[in-house]
């Protein structure tokens, strides 16, 4: 079942500025954090050296230096805010209230590197991670798949479990070109999804209001 919600509710569900959980996601894995630290350090030191030359633009370079050193902080905030803005640009929003029709696992390659084996030949070493895929349906039939990295807490998910999420589209009928956010399983009070788009307490409250009219 799709339950349309008015646009005034969207600001309560999808923040303009990245939240703490969104910042954590955008911060990334240790490799991505290291890349940010390197960019921040190199850019900061170069700007600091230039600002110490004493010319008329030293204030600009000093400001740029501070910006580079703080890149490790504002970079993830900017990235998460941009993702939120992209979702808020859709014209139509509805709550999807359905169930899980199928569950299965898949492997995704997160990174790969070349390494020499004992014979001196290069071989590709792949770092894989298990993802869980949920197929979603409602009384009108199949909707879409929702996939995310698998964790131990996901073992309680079962076929037939109720699931709710926000669906967005530029098409009023939501029959094509739509997008799903992270989802809530109310029966086990569990949230799933790759990226935490929604302000979760607010979504739970809106679901209660709209589904109990």
C-alpha positions as CSV (number, residue, x, y, z in Angstrom):
1,X,0.0,0.0,0.0
2,X,1.3,3.5,-0.9
3,X,0.1,6.3,1.3
4,X,0.8,9.8,-0.1
5,X,2.2,12.3,2.3
6,X,2.4,16.1,1.8
7,X,5.6,17.9,1.0
8,X,5.5,19.7,4.4
9,X,6.4,16.4,6.1
10,X,9.5,15.9,4.1
11,X,11.6,18.4,6.0
12,X,10.7,16.4,9.2
13,X,11.8,13.1,7.6
14,X,14.9,14.1,5.4
15,X,17.1,16.7,7.0
16,X,18.8,19.4,4.9
17,X,22.0,18.9,6.9
18,X,23.6,15.5,7.5
19,X,22.8,13.9,10.8
20,X,25.3,12.0,13.0
21,X,24.4,8.6,11.5
22,X,24.7,10.1,8.0
23,X,28.1,11.6,8.9
24,X,29.3,8.2,10.1
25,X,28.3,6.6,6.8
26,X,29.9,9.4,4.7
27,X,33.1,9.2,6.7
28,X,33.5,5.8,5.2
29,X,35.9,2.9,5.8
30,X,39.5,3.3,7.2
31,X,40.8,3.6,3.6
32,X,38.5,6.5,2.8
33,X,39.3,8.1,6.1
34,X,43.0,7.9,5.3
35,X,42.4,9.5,1.9
36,X,40.6,12.4,3.6
37,X,43.4,12.8,6.1
38,X,46.0,12.9,3.4
39,X,44.1,15.5,1.3
40,X,43.5,17.5,4.5
41,X,47.1,17.4,5.6
42,X,48.8,18.1,2.2
43,X,46.3,20.9,1.3
44,X,46.6,22.4,4.8
45,X,50.4,22.4,4.9
46,X,50.8,23.9,1.4
47,X,48.3,26.6,2.2
48,X,50.1,27.3,5.5
49,X,53.4,27.7,3.8
50,X,52.0,30.0,1.2
51,X,50.2,32.1,3.8
52,X,53.5,32.6,5.7
53,X,55.1,34.4,2.7
54,X,53.6,37.7,3.9
55,X,52.0,38.9,0.7
56,X,48.7,40.6,0.4
57,X,46.8,37.3,-0.1
58,X,48.1,35.7,3.1
59,X,44.7,36.0,4.8
60,X,43.0,34.1,2.0
61,X,45.6,31.3,2.2
62,X,45.3,31.1,5.9
63,X,41.6,30.8,5.6
64,X,42.1,28.1,3.0
65,X,44.6,26.3,5.3
66,X,42.0,26.1,8.0
67,X,39.4,24.8,5.5
68,X,41.8,22.0,4.4
69,X,42.6,21.0,8.0
70,X,38.9,20.8,8.7
71,X,38.1,18.8,5.5
72,X,38.0,15.6,7.5
73,X,34.9,17.1,9.3
74,X,33.1,19.2,6.7
75,X,33.8,16.7,3.8
76,X,31.4,14.0,5.2
77,X,28.9,16.7,6.2
78,X,28.8,18.1,2.7
79,X,28.6,14.6,1.1
80,X,25.6,13.5,3.3
81,X,23.8,16.9,2.9
82,X,24.2,16.5,-0.9
83,X,22.6,13.0,-0.8
84,X,19.7,14.4,1.3
85,X,19.2,17.3,-1.1
86,X,19.1,14.9,-4.1
87,X,16.3,12.9,-2.5
88,X,14.3,16.0,-1.4
89,X,14.2,17.2,-5.0
90,X,11.7,14.5,-6.0
91,X,8.1,15.8,-6.5
92,X,6.1,13.0,-4.9
93,X,6.5,11.1,-1.7
94,X,4.6,8.1,-0.3
95,X,4.9,5.7,2.6
96,X,5.2,2.1,1.4
97,X,3.5,-0.3,3.7
98,X,4.1,-3.9,2.6
99,X,5.9,-7.1,3.4
100,X,9.0,-9.0,2.6
101,X,8.3,-11.7,-0.1
102,X,11.8,-13.1,-0.4
103,X,15.2,-12.9,1.3
104,X,18.6,-13.9,-0.1
105,X,22.2,-13.1,0.1
106,X,24.7,-11.9,-2.5
107,X,28.4,-11.1,-2.5
108,X,29.7,-7.7,-3.5
109,X,33.3,-6.7,-4.2
110,X,34.2,-3.7,-2.0
111,X,37.8,-3.4,-3.2
112,X,40.5,-5.3,-5.1
113,X,44.3,-5.2,-5.4
114,X,47.0,-7.0,-7.3
115,X,49.5,-9.2,-5.4
116,X,52.3,-11.4,-6.4
117,X,51.9,-15.1,-5.6
118,X,54.8,-17.5,-4.9
119,X,55.4,-18.0,-8.6
120,X,55.9,-14.3,-9.0
121,X,52.7,-13.9,-11.0
122,X,50.2,-11.1,-10.3
123,X,46.9,-12.2,-9.0
124,X,43.8,-10.1,-8.1
125,X,42.8,-10.2,-4.4
126,X,39.2,-9.2,-3.9
127,X,37.7,-8.0,-0.7
128,X,34.1,-9.2,-0.7
129,X,31.2,-8.5,1.6
130,X,27.9,-10.3,2.1
131,X,24.8,-8.2,1.3
132,X,21.2,-9.1,2.2
133,X,18.6,-8.6,-0.4
134,X,14.9,-8.1,0.4
135,X,12.2,-8.3,-2.2
136,X,9.2,-6.1,-1.2
137,X,5.6,-6.5,-2.1
138,X,2.2,-5.3,-1.1
139,X,-1.4,-6.1,-2.1
140,X,-0.7,-4.7,-5.6
141,X,2.2,-7.0,-6.2
142,X,6.0,-6.8,-6.4
143,X,7.6,-3.4,-5.8
144,X,11.4,-3.4,-5.7
145,X,14.5,-4.9,-4.0
146,X,16.2,-3.4,-1.0
147,X,19.8,-4.4,-0.4
148,X,22.3,-3.6,2.3
149,X,25.5,-5.0,4.0
150,X,24.5,-7.9,6.2
151,X,25.0,-7.8,10.0
152,X,24.3,-10.3,12.8
153,X,21.1,-8.3,13.8
154,X,19.6,-9.1,10.4
155,X,19.2,-12.7,11.3
156,X,15.7,-11.9,12.8
157,X,14.3,-10.8,9.4
158,X,11.8,-13.3,8.1
159,X,9.8,-13.7,4.9
160,X,6.3,-12.2,5.5
161,X,7.6,-9.5,7.9
162,X,5.9,-6.1,7.6
163,X,8.2,-3.4,6.2
164,X,7.7,0.3,5.7
165,X,9.8,2.9,3.9
166,X,9.6,6.1,2.0
167,X,9.2,5.9,-1.8
168,X,10.0,9.0,-3.9
169,X,9.5,9.7,-7.6
170,X,8.8,12.5,-10.1
171,X,5.9,10.3,-11.4
172,X,2.7,10.6,-9.4
173,X,1.8,7.0,-10.0
174,X,5.2,5.6,-8.8
175,X,5.1,3.1,-11.6
176,X,8.6,4.0,-12.8
177,X,11.8,5.9,-11.9
178,X,11.2,5.7,-8.1
179,X,13.6,5.4,-5.2
180,X,13.4,3.7,-1.9
181,X,14.9,5.0,1.4
182,X,16.0,2.9,4.3
183,X,13.2,0.8,5.8
184,X,11.6,0.0,9.1
185,X,10.4,-3.4,10.2
186,X,7.9,-2.5,13.0
187,X,7.4,-6.1,14.2
188,X,11.0,-6.4,15.4
189,X,11.7,-2.6,15.6
190,X,14.6,-2.9,13.2
191,X,15.9,-0.5,10.6
192,X,17.6,-1.7,7.4
193,X,19.2,0.0,4.4
194,X,22.5,1.0,3.0
195,X,22.2,4.8,3.8
196,X,20.2,6.3,6.7
197,X,18.2,8.8,4.8
198,X,15.3,9.2,7.3
199,X,15.0,10.7,10.7
200,X,13.8,7.5,12.2
201,X,11.7,8.5,15.2
202,X,9.9,11.1,13.0
203,X,9.2,8.4,10.4
204,X,7.8,6.0,13.0
205,X,5.6,8.7,14.3
206,X,4.3,9.6,10.8
207,X,3.6,6.0,10.1
208,X,1.6,5.7,13.2
209,X,-0.4,8.8,12.3
210,X,-1.1,7.9,8.7
211,X,-1.7,4.2,9.2
212,X,-4.1,4.6,12.1
213,X,-6.5,7.2,10.5
